[in-house]
């Protein structure tokens, strides 16, 4: 009988320890990037060689009217094809971007521009 209680107590302690460790891992994990979704009508696409690809949306998302992607990005040619198709076919784009990410300045993206995280032809 004592062996059974010892095993049950040990299992309970192990379960509690596992729950505590799991909670600590969840708390310590980094938060996901806050992204915004935006649907726009693409009015123009520009390629700045060795710098970036950017699309102008009319109307923009507030003060943000341009969305860009580094020309060095592995998917730059696919994104350019999709953006150009949207302009020519007069289709709207669904763009996901981080409104707080200002790191696009490194590729020529100004204050009214944000980096593209995801784009879809609608």
Order of alpha helices (4+ residues) and beta strands (2+ residues): alpha-beta-beta-beta-alpha-beta-beta
